[in-house]
Amino acid sequence: MPNMFTLVLQIAVVLAVCRLVGNVFLKIQQPRVVGEMFAGIMLGPSLFGWLAPQFSTYLFPASSLGFLSALSQIGVIVFMFLVGLGINPKELKSHGHAAVLTSHVSITAPFVLASFLAIYLYPRLSDDSVPFTSFALFMGAAMSITAFPVLARILTERNLLQSRLGTVAIACAAVDDVTGWCILAYIVLLIRSKNTGNPIWITVGGLIAFALIMIYGVQRLLRRFESTYRNRGQLSDNALALMILLALISALCTEWLGIHLLFGSFLMGAIMPKEQKFVRYVLDRFETIVVTLLLPLFFAFTGLRTNIGLVKGPEMWKYCGVIILVATLGKLGGSMVASWWTGMPAREAAGLGTLMNTRGLMELVILNIGLDIKVISPALFSMMVLMALTTTFMTSPLLQAICPDKMLRTQLEPEPEQFEGGQLGFNPAGD
């Protein structure tokens, strides 16, 4: 049984620190979620455990971390459902050649560069217990991701969702997230199938059958949620409970099939109806408790697993610097060149590359999966967390320097209320 006093104390401390640091980051023009990410790292051995090791051991004893992890995972499952809900793949069609090419290059360029980087890092930061193919694929997937919710939040706060830059960035980030999670699903499947001994074709067949049932069967039933909302202007508590229950069942199915809980909840959100008012209504019902309480627990749990002290010596910091450089060149550089090639002005293209380089919470989710399945070491995990924090933190100031608000707002399209797909004001990652 958990020590309830310790667990409640942990939650209280995490909530207080995350809100405090988040408020500080708001004052320096950063989304609150960026501050909460940093707060999570501060609560771990990298700072709190280093400054006050005895109090850190008292507050976060090893025996209690399982319960903290369980609570944080529930939050991430619901969060991934909300991320899937906010993504509308059909939006890509309305943004033309620039969005199509940029989204493909923004995945391919960092993936290829990270795969080459894996050749250099594998003998130095991994061992024979991890197949090189799995290591390289994971590094590629981890560097290809864009934090759709954080990106949407930055655009919303700057009132740029309806600019040409904003609409293309939203479409590209949505495609990046879907593609990145598909690649990661394959990696997890590859590793887990070797550990369980089950033939991979059985698992793949099960996943294909599950996806077809979800897309062509369950998706039709989900339309009843939207029709009920349209007729009544609201959903009952029973309907909202059923919605979460379906997300949890979908998560259990993907876990049972051999990948991960989060893929199922993400898929359930992705096949939900995308009418704007319906999406906004559902987000309003769920995001407050998820964002305010449960996600900070995930940040704290990630921080407890991150030990920057493992990155010691000039050699290790060199590896960390190379990771950050390659991640930025691949994502920012690839997106910038591709969008410029399609005819986007150079400054806007650089702004799009800056936005696509935002990794944020989505990166932390992927890195935790990689650590759980032991495809990356704790030291490499810490380096990748630093990369996620650096690339996310640099987005707002770099975007302001490259593309001032005044320049972008001259390109605003129709009023925000006309924006379809549920991305308007999407806020499962900060407020």
URURTA-V639722 format. One record per residue. RES is the residue in three letters. PSI is psi in degrees with one decimal (NA if undefined). Layout:
# URURTA-V639722
<<RES,PSI> <RES,PSI>>
This chain:
# URURTA-V639722
<<MET,140.7> <PRO,150.8> <ASN,104.4> <MET,-34.6> <PHE,-46.6> <THR,-42.8> <LEU,-45.4> <VAL,-38.5> <LEU,-42.5> <GLN,-47.2> <ILE,-42.9> <ALA,-45.5> <VAL,-46.3> <VAL,-46.1> <LEU,-44.6> <ALA,-46.4> <VAL,-42.8> <CYS,-41.0> <ARG,-41.0> <LEU,-51.6> <VAL,-37.6> <GLY,-40.7> <ASN,-38.4> <VAL,-42.7> <PHE,-32.1> <LEU,-35.0> <LYS,-19.9> <ILE,26.5> <GLN,35.3> <GLN,146.8> <PRO,147.6> <ARG,-36.9> <VAL,-31.0> <VAL,-43.3> <GLY,-38.6> <GLU,-33.7> <MET,-46.0> <PHE,-38.0> <ALA,-40.3> <GLY,-41.9> <ILE,-38.3> <MET,-31.3> <LEU,-12.1> <GLY,-167.1> <PRO,-15.2> <SER,-28.7> <LEU,-65.1> <PHE,-45.2> <GLY,-23.8> <TRP,-41.0> <LEU,-39.5> <ALA,70.2> <PRO,-37.9> <GLN,-44.3> <PHE,-35.7> <SER,-41.9> <THR,-36.6> <TYR,-42.6> <LEU,-38.1> <PHE,64.5> <PRO,148.8> <ALA,-33.9> <SER,-17.5> <SER,-11.1> <LEU,-27.0> <GLY,-39.6> <PHE,-38.7> <LEU,-40.1> <SER,-43.3> <ALA,-45.0> <LEU,-41.5> <SER,-36.0> <GLN,-37.2> <ILE,-43.9> <GLY,-42.2> <VAL,-35.7> <ILE,-47.9> <VAL,-38.4> <PHE,-44.4> <MET,-32.9> <PHE,-42.8> <LEU,-36.2> <VAL,-47.3> <GLY,-38.4> <LEU,-38.7> <GLY,-13.0> <ILE,128.7> <ASN,97.4> <PRO,-24.8> <LYS,-21.0> <GLU,-27.9> <LEU,-35.6> <LYS,-27.5> <SER,-1.7> <HIS,6.7> <GLY,-161.8> <HIS,-38.0> <ALA,-45.4> <ALA,-40.3> <VAL,-52.3> <LEU,-45.4> <THR,-42.3> <SER,-38.6> <HIS,-44.9> <VAL,-35.6> <SER,-14.0> <ILE,-46.1> <THR,-45.9> <ALA,-52.9> <PRO,-30.6> <PHE,-45.5> <VAL,-45.9> <LEU,-40.3> <ALA,-33.3> <SER,-40.2> <PHE,-39.4> <LEU,-33.8> <ALA,-33.2> <ILE,-37.7> <TYR,-39.9> <LEU,-28.5> <TYR,-50.4> <PRO,-13.7> <ARG,-31.6> <LEU,9.5> <SER,-173.0> <ASP,-176.3> <ASP,-13.9> <SER,-17.5> <VAL,117.4> <PRO,139.9> <PHE,-38.4> <THR,-45.2> <SER,-41.3> <PHE,-47.5> <ALA,-42.4> <LEU,-40.6> <PHE,-44.1> <MET,-40.4> <GLY,-46.2> <ALA,-42.2> <ALA,-33.6> <MET,-10.5> <SER,-13.6> <ILE,147.9> <THR,137.9> <ALA,87.8> <PHE,-48.6> <PRO,-40.5> <VAL,-41.7> <LEU,-45.9> <ALA,-37.1> <ARG,-40.9> <ILE,-44.5> <LEU,-38.8> <THR,-44.7> <GLU,-29.7> <ARG,4.7> <ASN,43.7> <LEU,9.9> <LEU,-31.8> <GLN,2.6> <SER,163.1> <ARG,-42.5> <LEU,-44.0> <GLY,-44.7> <THR,-40.0> <VAL,-41.5> <ALA,-42.8> <ILE,-45.0> <ALA,-45.0> <CYS,-42.1> <ALA,-37.8> <ALA,-45.3> <VAL,-40.7> <ASP,-44.9> <ASP,-46.6> <VAL,-46.2> <THR,-44.5> <GLY,-40.0> <TRP,-31.0> <CYS,-43.1> <ILE,-44.8> <LEU,-37.4> <ALA,-40.8> <TYR,-41.6> <ILE,-48.0> <VAL,-42.2> <LEU,-43.6> <LEU,-44.7> <ILE,-45.7> <ARG,-33.0> <SER,-32.8> <LYS,-35.2> <ASN,-34.5> <THR,-23.4> <GLY,-1.9> <ASN,140.4> <PRO,135.2> <ILE,-29.0> <TRP,-27.6> <ILE,-45.1> <THR,-42.7> <VAL,-43.1> <GLY,-41.3> <GLY,-40.3> <LEU,-40.3> <ILE,-44.1> <ALA,-42.7> <PHE,-44.5> <ALA,-40.8> <LEU,-40.9> <ILE,-41.9> <MET,-45.5> <ILE,-41.5> <TYR,-10.2> <GLY,-64.7> <VAL,-36.7> <GLN,-37.1> <ARG,-38.4> <LEU,-32.1> <LEU,-20.9> <ARG,-20.8> <ARG,-30.6> <PHE,-46.7> <GLU,-40.7> <SER,-37.1> <THR,-42.9> <TYR,-40.9> <ARG,-37.2> <ASN,-36.9> <ARG,-15.8> <GLY,3.0> <GLN,169.4> <LEU,143.6> <SER,164.4> <ASP,-35.4> <ASN,-40.6> <ALA,-42.0> <LEU,-38.7> <ALA,-40.2> <LEU,-37.1> <MET,-47.9> <ILE,-37.9> <LEU,-41.7> <LEU,-38.5> <ALA,-40.6> <LEU,-40.3> <ILE,-42.2> <SER,-40.4> <ALA,-42.9> <LEU,-36.3> <CYS,-45.6> <THR,-33.2> <GLU,-43.3> <TRP,-33.4> <LEU,-10.2> <GLY,8.1> <ILE,-97.7> <HIS,151.9> <LEU,-39.9> <LEU,-27.4> <PHE,-37.4> <GLY,-45.2> <SER,-37.6> <PHE,-44.5> <LEU,-41.2> <MET,-41.7> <GLY,-38.1> <ALA,-29.5> <ILE,2.8> <MET,156.6> <PRO,147.2> <LYS,14.8> <GLU,132.8> <GLN,-48.9> <LYS,-36.0> <PHE,-46.1> <VAL,-44.0> <ARG,-37.8> <TYR,-46.5> <VAL,-41.8> <LEU,-41.9> <ASP,-33.1> <ARG,-34.3> <PHE,-30.0> <GLU,-26.6> <THR,-51.4> <ILE,-35.0> <VAL,-49.2> <VAL,-41.1> <THR,-36.7> <LEU,-52.9> <LEU,-41.5> <LEU,-38.4> <PRO,-32.5> <LEU,-36.6> <PHE,-41.3> <PHE,-42.3> <ALA,-43.2> <PHE,-39.9> <THR,-41.3> <GLY,-36.1> <LEU,-23.1> <ARG,-9.4> <THR,122.5> <ASN,97.5> <ILE,-19.2> <GLY,-21.0> <LEU,-22.2> <VAL,81.6> <LYS,145.3> <GLY,152.3> <PRO,-35.8> <GLU,-45.5> <MET,-39.8> <TRP,-29.1> <LYS,-43.3> <TYR,-42.9> <CYS,-43.6> <GLY,-39.9> <VAL,-40.2> <ILE,-46.8> <ILE,-41.4> <LEU,-47.0> <VAL,-41.5> <ALA,-41.8> <THR,-43.7> <LEU,-43.9> <GLY,-48.0> <LYS,-55.5> <LEU,-49.2> <GLY,-45.2> <GLY,-45.4> <SER,-40.2> <MET,-48.1> <VAL,-43.0> <ALA,-44.3> <SER,-36.4> <TRP,-38.5> <TRP,-31.5> <THR,-2.3> <GLY,0.5> <MET,136.9> <PRO,151.7> <ALA,-42.8> <ARG,-40.1> <GLU,-39.5> <ALA,-41.2> <ALA,-36.7> <GLY,-40.2> <LEU,-43.0> <GLY,-38.7> <THR,-44.3> <LEU,-41.3> <MET,-20.2> <ASN,-1.8> <THR,125.2> <ARG,-48.7> <GLY,-142.2> <LEU,-37.9> <MET,-38.2> <GLU,-41.9> <LEU,-38.1> <VAL,-47.1> <ILE,-43.0> <LEU,-37.6> <ASN,-37.2> <ILE,-44.1> <GLY,-38.2> <LEU,-37.5> <ASP,-40.8> <ILE,4.8> <LYS,31.3> <VAL,-17.7> <ILE,152.8> <SER,163.1> <PRO,-36.2> <ALA,-45.5> <LEU,-36.1> <PHE,-45.9> <SER,-40.2> <MET,-42.0> <MET,-33.5> <VAL,-42.4> <LEU,-38.8> <MET,-43.7> <ALA,-43.5> <LEU,-43.0> <THR,-49.3> <THR,-30.4> <THR,-42.8> <PHE,-35.2> <MET,-13.4> <THR,-55.0> <SER,-52.8> <PRO,-36.7> <LEU,-39.6> <LEU,-40.7> <GLN,-36.2> <ALA,-40.0> <ILE,-45.9> <CYS,85.5> <PRO,149.9> <ASP,-41.0> <LYS,-38.7> <MET,-43.6> <LEU,-33.1> <ARG,-11.7> <THR,-10.9> <GLN,12.1> <LEU,140.8> <GLU,-152.0> <PRO,165.2> <GLU,148.9> <PRO,-31.2> <GLU,-18.5> <GLN,-5.8> <PHE,124.7> <GLU,162.1> <GLY,-5.5> <GLY,2.5> <GLN,-19.7> <LEU,121.4> <GLY,15.0> <PHE,125.5> <ASN,46.2> <PRO,7.9> <ALA,8.1> <GLY,168.7> <ASP,NA>>
